[in-house]
Amino acid sequence: MAALTRIGLAGLAVMGQNLALNIAEKGFPISVYNRTTSKVDETVERAKQEGNLPLYGFHDPESFVQSIQKPRVIIMLVKAGAPVDQTIKTLSVYMEKGDCIIDGGNEWYENTERREKAMAELGLLYLGMGVSGGEEGARNGPSLMPGGSYEAYKYIEDILLKVAAQVDSGPCVTYVGKGGSGNFVKMVHNGIEYGDMQLIAEAYDVLKSVGKLSNEELHQVFSEWNKGELLSFLIEITADIFGIKDDKGEGYLVDKVLDKTGMKGTGKWTVQQAAELSIAAPTIASSLDARFLSGLKEERVEASKVFKSRGFDDVLADVAVDKNKLIDDVRQALYASKICSYAQGMNLIRAKSSEKGWDLKLGELARIWKGGCIIRAVFLDRIKKAYDRNPDLANLLVDPEFAKEIIERQSAWRRVVTLAISSGISTPGMSSSLAYFDSYRRERLPANLVQAQRDYFGAHTYERIDVSGSFHTEWFKIAKHSKI
């Protein structure tokens, strides 16, 4: 090849390969590099097979960097942490002032901020870009969340606008904000995804264990739900999963999958950040706890034996239920719980944004999640409109539209949670969402007692509802005196 390419991509695991092919297919000649060179050849071969795409492979970092037009832009898609630092080290040796590196991995946002500063000292620009959509999204149009150097974003805006998923409101990409904001937003996106998946799993558990729905019926129910307000990627793939027969035996594959959920860490980071920022995110936290408990498979098998031997069944006494009524109730409970989960995620993003001065636009983030990403859903359009109506909305729950929807669904929501509790089915996501709603909408909570206790044993003082200022009472002395 004589002409220089427009952009480079380093790191050719499946996500990297697919994103590179997507970029090439949109008409941007691209250079690719990977430490293990067999991956380079594999990608070049795929580019040939998928339509002779303008993709060029390089086996060494120097010729890779030299093959890209200036100012050079290189996307890295390697494992978060040390491999990113290693790749930067390998490539930056050959890069020049004004060139730009973009990290497309699920990186901890502070690492991106550290690297952006270090790169700036070398005269290089840096972006941390969240990429969502999995392998399929990377190939055909992901949701992209770039943050960091605005100048760097401008270099490649033309590419990102074409490569991102396209929806009615435009491409699913926007300049998120300064520093590590792109990574932070992607992290919260993943936390919301944990919540969504847990809520769907609970809906499945209630329908299967209490409603006794078969996989065929579940396939129909979720396919039906995917035509209404729950229309989303996760509901769609859930319907698909219930329809797939086991290739290694009788019955359906879903029943043969071991009930232990893995995780990479973004959900844990989200919950840790919520705690750091004092933002209540119980739905996301309960989904993380559910994954931890699922991991105790051997202990749960033993616990089940202990309780069964004492006459305690996994699912308590059969409750007679009207199937169609239950299906409708669960649909409403799932939707209402989901509103709470997204409210928590958005509040977390806003709290971080104000702490860091990022000035993030919540409505715009909801918009770029409408396509390409794992949490893409018709419901995100409603969230975008809520923030369009009121950019300073304190909480999604008090948006007039969402408040109305929750009021309409709350009876069904309470019925499902009550039914689950009386049947011995755990619905931590749905119950903690309901508790979040019930706490948030109440003018007065029992926190007055907790604050009184703190003042009693630790002299932490308290405020009063009728007089301003802080007060301390010698509760112990008064109580002791009254006992004499």
Solvent accessible surface area in square Angstrom, and as a share of the most:
residue,aa,sasa,rsa
1,M,114,0.51
2,A,106,0.82
3,A,81,0.63
4,L,95,0.47
5,T,1,0.01
6,R,47,0.17
7,I,0,0.00
8,G,0,0.00
9,L,0,0.00
10,A,1,0.01
11,G,5,0.05
12,L,1,0.00
13,A,64,0.50
14,V,72,0.42
15,M,54,0.24
16,G,0,0.00
17,Q,5,0.02
18,N,10,0.05
19,L,2,0.01
20,A,0,0.00
21,L,0,0.00
22,N,0,0.00
23,I,1,0.01
24,A,1,0.01
25,E,83,0.37
26,K,68,0.29
27,G,55,0.53
28,F,26,0.11
29,P,50,0.31
30,I,0,0.00
31,S,0,0.00
32,V,0,0.00
33,Y,19,0.07
34,N,21,0.11
35,R,200,0.73
36,T,82,0.48
37,T,50,0.29
38,S,70,0.45
39,K,73,0.31
40,V,1,0.01
41,D,74,0.38
42,E,82,0.37
43,T,0,0.00
44,V,38,0.22
45,E,82,0.37
46,R,60,0.22
47,A,3,0.02
48,K,117,0.50
49,Q,135,0.60
50,E,63,0.28
51,G,51,0.49
52,N,124,0.64
53,L,26,0.13
54,P,42,0.27
55,L,11,0.05
56,Y,80,0.30
57,G,30,0.29
58,F,32,0.13
59,H,98,0.44
60,D,65,0.34
61,P,27,0.17
62,E,84,0.38
63,S,42,0.27
64,F,0,0.00
65,V,0,0.00
66,Q,85,0.38
67,S,10,0.06
68,I,1,0.00
69,Q,70,0.31
70,K,121,0.51
71,P,63,0.40
72,R,6,0.02
73,V,1,0.01
74,I,0,0.00
75,I,1,0.00
76,M,0,0.00
77,L,19,0.09
78,V,37,0.21
79,K,162,0.69
80,A,44,0.34
81,G,23,0.22
82,A,77,0.60
83,P,56,0.35
84,V,1,0.00
85,D,49,0.25
86,Q,91,0.40
87,T,21,0.12
88,I,10,0.05
89,K,137,0.58
90,T,40,0.23
91,L,0,0.00
92,S,21,0.13
93,V,110,0.63
94,Y,66,0.25
95,M,17,0.08
96,E,78,0.35
97,K,172,0.73
98,G,25,0.24
99,D,2,0.01
100,C,0,0.00
101,I,0,0.00
102,I,0,0.00
103,D,0,0.00
104,G,4,0.04
105,G,11,0.11
106,N,64,0.33
107,E,6,0.03
108,W,54,0.19
109,Y,9,0.03
110,E,84,0.38
111,N,36,0.19
112,T,1,0.00
113,E,28,0.13
114,R,118,0.43
115,R,5,0.02
116,E,43,0.19
117,K,140,0.59
118,A,46,0.36
119,M,12,0.05
120,A,66,0.51
121,E,152,0.68
122,L,107,0.53
123,G,20,0.19
124,L,7,0.04
125,L,32,0.16
126,Y,1,0.00
127,L,0,0.00
128,G,1,0.01
129,M,1,0.00
130,G,0,0.00
131,V,9,0.05
132,S,3,0.02
133,G,6,0.06
134,G,30,0.29
135,E,98,0.44
136,E,105,0.47
137,G,2,0.02
138,A,0,0.00
139,R,29,0.11
140,N,95,0.49
141,G,5,0.05
142,P,0,0.00
143,S,0,0.00
144,L,0,0.00
145,M,0,0.00
146,P,0,0.00
147,G,0,0.00
148,G,4,0.04
149,S,17,0.11
150,Y,109,0.42
151,E,102,0.46
152,A,0,0.00
153,Y,7,0.03
154,K,98,0.41
155,Y,52,0.20
156,I,0,0.00
157,E,43,0.19
158,D,66,0.34
159,I,0,0.00
160,L,4,0.02
161,L,70,0.35
162,K,111,0.47
163,V,2,0.01
164,A,3,0.02
165,A,12,0.10
166,Q,108,0.48
167,V,41,0.24
168,D,131,0.68
169,S,47,0.30
170,G,22,0.21
171,P,34,0.21
172,C,0,0.00
173,V,5,0.03
174,T,21,0.12
175,Y,54,0.20
176,V,11,0.06
177,G,6,0.05
178,K,121,0.51
179,G,14,0.14
180,G,1,0.01
181,S,0,0.00
182,G,0,0.00
183,N,3,0.02
184,F,1,0.00
185,V,0,0.00
186,K,12,0.05
187,M,6,0.03
188,V,0,0.00
189,H,1,0.00
190,N,13,0.07
191,G,0,0.00
192,I,0,0.00
193,E,28,0.13
194,Y,11,0.04
195,G,0,0.00
196,D,4,0.02
197,M,80,0.36
198,Q,30,0.13
199,L,0,0.00
200,I,18,0.09
201,A,46,0.36
202,E,4,0.02
203,A,0,0.00
204,Y,50,0.19
205,D,47,0.24
206,V,0,0.00
207,L,0,0.00
208,K,83,0.35
209,S,22,0.14
210,V,10,0.06
211,G,3,0.03
212,K,117,0.50
213,L,7,0.03
214,S,48,0.31
215,N,17,0.09
216,E,93,0.42
217,E,56,0.25
218,L,1,0.00
219,H,66,0.29
220,Q,121,0.54
221,V,15,0.08
222,F,0,0.00
223,S,39,0.25
224,E,103,0.46
225,W,13,0.04
226,N,24,0.12
227,K,154,0.65
228,G,40,0.38
229,E,41,0.19
230,L,1,0.01
231,L,75,0.37
232,S,10,0.06
233,F,42,0.17
234,L,11,0.06
235,I,4,0.02
236,E,82,0.37
237,I,57,0.29
238,T,17,0.10
239,A,5,0.04
240,D,71,0.37
241,I,79,0.40
242,F,5,0.02
243,G,35,0.34
244,I,92,0.46
245,K,129,0.54
246,D,19,0.10
247,D,116,0.60
248,K,177,0.75
249,G,43,0.42
250,E,152,0.68
251,G,40,0.39
252,Y,30,0.12
253,L,69,0.34
254,V,30,0.17
255,D,73,0.38
256,K,109,0.46
257,V,100,0.57
258,L,109,0.54
259,D,70,0.36
260,K,91,0.39
261,T,63,0.37
262,G,56,0.54
263,M,71,0.32
264,K,197,0.84
265,G,13,0.12
266,T,11,0.06
267,G,1,0.01
268,K,85,0.36
269,W,64,0.22
270,T,0,0.00
271,V,33,0.19
272,Q,94,0.42
273,Q,13,0.06
274,A,4,0.03
275,A,78,0.60
276,E,135,0.61
277,L,31,0.15
278,S,103,0.67
279,I,41,0.21
280,A,64,0.50
281,A,9,0.07
282,P,38,0.24
283,T,0,0.00
284,I,0,0.00
285,A,29,0.23
286,S,13,0.08
287,S,1,0.01
288,L,10,0.05
289,D,76,0.39
290,A,20,0.15
291,R,28,0.10
292,F,88,0.37
293,L,105,0.52
294,S,19,0.12
295,G,31,0.30
296,L,76,0.38
297,K,49,0.21
298,E,117,0.52
299,E,112,0.50
300,R,81,0.30
301,V,65,0.37
302,E,97,0.44
303,A,44,0.34
304,S,29,0.19
305,K,116,0.49
306,V,72,0.41
307,F,110,0.46
308,K,101,0.43
309,S,87,0.56
310,R,177,0.65
311,G,73,0.71
312,F,111,0.46
313,D,88,0.45
314,D,91,0.47
315,V,50,0.29
316,L,56,0.28
317,A,89,0.69
318,D,118,0.61
319,V,61,0.35
320,A,105,0.82
321,V,51,0.29
322,D,92,0.48
323,K,73,0.31
324,N,116,0.59
325,K,102,0.43
326,L,9,0.04
327,I,32,0.16
328,D,57,0.29
329,D,8,0.04
330,V,0,0.00
331,R,61,0.22
332,Q,32,0.14
333,A,0,0.00
334,L,2,0.01
335,Y,0,0.00
336,A,0,0.00
337,S,0,0.00
338,K,12,0.05
339,I,0,0.00
340,C,0,0.00
341,S,0,0.00
342,Y,0,0.00
343,A,0,0.00
344,Q,0,0.00
345,G,0,0.00
346,M,0,0.00
347,N,21,0.11
348,L,0,0.00
349,I,0,0.00
350,R,69,0.25
351,A,23,0.18
352,K,9,0.04
353,S,7,0.04
354,S,90,0.58
355,E,106,0.47
356,K,75,0.32
357,G,47,0.45
358,W,13,0.05
359,D,105,0.54
360,L,18,0.09
361,K,119,0.50
362,L,13,0.06
363,G,9,0.09
364,E,52,0.23
365,L,3,0.01
366,A,0,0.00
367,R,24,0.09
368,I,0,0.00
369,W,0,0.00
370,K,27,0.12
371,G,5,0.05
372,G,9,0.08
373,C,0,0.00
374,I,34,0.17
375,I,3,0.01
376,R,56,0.21
377,A,8,0.06
378,V,70,0.40
379,F,2,0.01
380,L,0,0.00
381,D,32,0.17
382,R,75,0.27
383,I,0,0.00
384,K,42,0.18
385,K,105,0.44
386,A,0,0.00
387,Y,8,0.03
388,D,86,0.45
389,R,119,0.43
390,N,61,0.31
391,P,100,0.63
392,D,123,0.64
393,L,8,0.04
394,A,64,0.50
395,N,2,0.01
396,L,0,0.00
397,L,10,0.05
398,V,79,0.45
399,D,1,0.01
400,P,97,0.61
401,E,80,0.36
402,F,1,0.00
403,A,31,0.24
404,K,125,0.53
405,E,18,0.08
406,I,2,0.01
407,I,117,0.59
408,E,101,0.45
409,R,26,0.10
410,Q,54,0.24
411,S,59,0.38
412,A,2,0.02
413,W,0,0.00
414,R,77,0.28
415,R,108,0.40
416,V,1,0.01
417,V,11,0.06
418,T,85,0.50
419,L,27,0.13
420,A,0,0.00
421,I,119,0.60
422,S,68,0.44
423,S,1,0.01
424,G,41,0.40
425,I,13,0.07
426,S,86,0.55
427,T,5,0.03
428,P,46,0.29
429,G,0,0.00
430,M,0,0.00
431,S,37,0.24
432,S,24,0.15
433,S,0,0.00
434,L,18,0.09
435,A,57,0.44
436,Y,22,0.08
437,F,22,0.09
438,D,29,0.15
439,S,50,0.32
440,Y,98,0.37
441,R,132,0.48
442,R,121,0.44
443,E,185,0.83
444,R,125,0.46
445,L,72,0.36
446,P,91,0.57
447,A,62,0.48
448,N,83,0.42
449,L,107,0.53
450,V,81,0.47
451,Q,57,0.25
452,A,22,0.17
453,Q,88,0.39
454,R,93,0.34
455,D,0,0.00
456,Y,98,0.37
457,F,156,0.65
458,G,32,0.31
459,A,57,0.45
460,H,86,0.38
461,T,51,0.30
462,Y,40,0.15
463,E,145,0.65
464,R,113,0.41
465,I,157,0.79
466,D,95,0.49
467,V,81,0.46
468,S,107,0.69
469,G,46,0.44
470,S,80,0.52
471,F,65,0.27
472,H,87,0.39
473,T,34,0.20
474,E,87,0.39
475,W,79,0.28
476,F,123,0.51
477,K,130,0.55
478,I,106,0.54
479,A,29,0.22
480,K,118,0.50
481,H,140,0.62
482,S,88,0.57
483,K,166,0.70
484,I,171,0.87
